[in-house]
């Protein structure tokens, strides 16, 4: 009995359309509760132009991709195609039927599932979370804040510009760029005299959850 999922329906050409779910490593490092929009967008773009694929979605958590196939392929072919889109030796597996049933309960609700054109919403969520984290850590470092709300808003906008840029960057390079725009935003709000205090704690770890940092 196959664990291939989901529902099928007939197209006008009387061929089956299959929807399957796969585990993927696209969880956000900075906000582990959600998917990473900047990593997922190029993957979704590569998949949706494949001639055997109709549509592709990423789950909000970032650990599952759903693919609507135009024709049925062997499982190893499906997994191989997805692994190639992810690049390298990414861990990919077809989701078991029991888990797939729970996923189908929300599919394709746009509050849970994102297409390439909507996945920037995850980056927006990531930017706001990182901005709030930075302001909180700045406060804990006892750096005076003239207007924490305005600073957090400007930080989120600056971080989002980096996250949604259509540019493939290694995680280290992206973190460095995020730190750069964060440093510039802090200086605009706090003035150049705050730079020594900022440099003491504004490191890549400041962007990440405490456990990850």
N, C-alpha and C positions, 0 to 999 in steps of 0.2 A: 504493500500500500504506500503510495507516494505521499510525501509531506508537502508537495506543491499545493499552493494555496488557492483559495480565494473564491472569487466568483467569476463566471464566464458569461458572455452574452454573444449573440450572433451579430456580426457586422452586416451591412447591406450586401456584402459579397459572400455571406454565409460562411465566414471563417471565424474561428474562435479568437477571442482576446483574453489573455491570461494575466492575472495580477498576482505577483509573488512578492514576498518580503525577505529582506536580507539584513543580517547584522553587519555593521560597518563601523570603522574607527573615526567618526567625525564629531566626537564630543568636544566641546570647547574647553581648552585648557584653563582659561581665565575664569570661566563660569561653567563648572562641570555639570550643572543641571540642564544645560541647553546644548544644541548643536552649534558647530562653528560655521557661521555663514561664509566667511572668507575662504575656508577650506572646501566647503560643500559646493559653492557656486560653480567653479570650473568642472567639478565632477558631474554635477547635474547637466551642465552645458554639453559635455562630451557624450553623456549617455543619451540625451534627448534627440541628438541628431543621428543616432545609429538607426539604420534602416529596419531593424527588427523591433524597435522600441517606439511605442506610441507616446507614453508620458512617464515622468519620473517625479517622485516626491521624497523629501527628507522629513523624518519625524522630528518633532520639537526637541526631543532629547538628544538627537544627533547620532543615535546608535542603530537606527534602522532606516533603510531605503526601501521604498516600494516602487516596483517597475510594472507598468502595463505593457505586456509583450504583444506584438502583432502576430507572432507565431510561436509555437511551443518549441523550445530548445531543450536539450539534455541539461540536467542540473549542472554538470561540470562546465558546460559551455556558458550557461548563465553566470556562474560564479567567476569563470575566467574572464568574461567580458567586463564584469563589474570590477574585478581586481585590476584589470588593465586601465580602466578609467580612473581608479584611485591612485594608481602608480605604485611601483615597488612590489613588495611582498605583503600587502595589506591583508589583514585577517578578515575574510568574508565568508559567510555561511548562510545557507537557506534557513529561514526561521522555522522552527518546529511548528506543527499544526496547532498544538495547544496554545502556544504563545501567539500564533497568527490570529486565532479567534478573538483574543483581546484587542489586537491591533485593528481588526476589522470593525470593532465597535465604534472607533473614532474615524475611520478612513472614509472619504478623504476630507474630513472637516478641516477647513483652513486654519482653525485655531491650533491644530495639532500637526498638520502636514503642510509642507512648504514646497512650492515649485521654484525653479531657477529665478523667476521674476519676482518672487516674494521672499526669498531667503535672506535678503538684506534686513528683514525685520528681526532676525536673530542677531545680526550684527548690531542693530540698534539697541536691542536688549543687553547685549554684551557691553556696549559702550557706556550705557547708563549705569550698569552694575559696577564697572571699573571706575567710573567717575565718582560714584558714591563711596567706593572703597578708598580711593585716593584722598578724598576730602576727609573721611573719617580718620585715616592714618595721619594726615597732616594735623588734624586736631589733637590726636593722641601725642604727637611730637611737640605739642604746645607752641605751634606756630600760629600767631594771631591771624584770624581770618576776617577781612573787612566785610565780606558778604558771601557766606558759604553757599547759599542757594544759587547766586549768579555764577560763582566759580564752578560749581558742579555742572550747571547747564552748559557753560562754555567748554568745560573739559569733555563732556559727553559729545558735543558737536565736533570738537577737534579729533577725538579718538575715532568717531564714526567715519570721518573722512578717510582715515587710514584703513579702516576695516573694510570699507566698501570699494576701495580702489581696485580696479581690475588689473591686478599685478600679482604674479606668483612670487611669493617671498618665503624663504625658510622662516620658521617660527622665531629664531633668534633675531633675524633682521627685522621682522615685523614688530617684535617687542621693543627693539631699539628705536624704531620709528615712532611707536606709540609713546615711548619715554620722551622722545624729542619734542613731540607736540604737547605733551603734558607739561614738560619743563617750561616751554614757551608760554603756555597759558598761565601757569603759576606766576611767572615773572610779570606778565601783564597785570595780574591782579595784586600781587604782593610787592612788586618793585624789585630792582636788582639787588637790594641789600639782603633779600631773603635767600639768595642763591646758595650761600654756604650751608644754611640749614637744610635746603632742599637736597643738595648733593649728598648729605649724610644718609638719607634714607630712600631717595628716589632711584631705585634700582629695579631690574626686571622683577624681583620678588615682590615689589610694592604693587604690581599689577595683578598678582595672582592671589588665590586664597591662601590663608596662613599655612595650611597643611602642604600645599604645593610649593610655597615660597621657602 
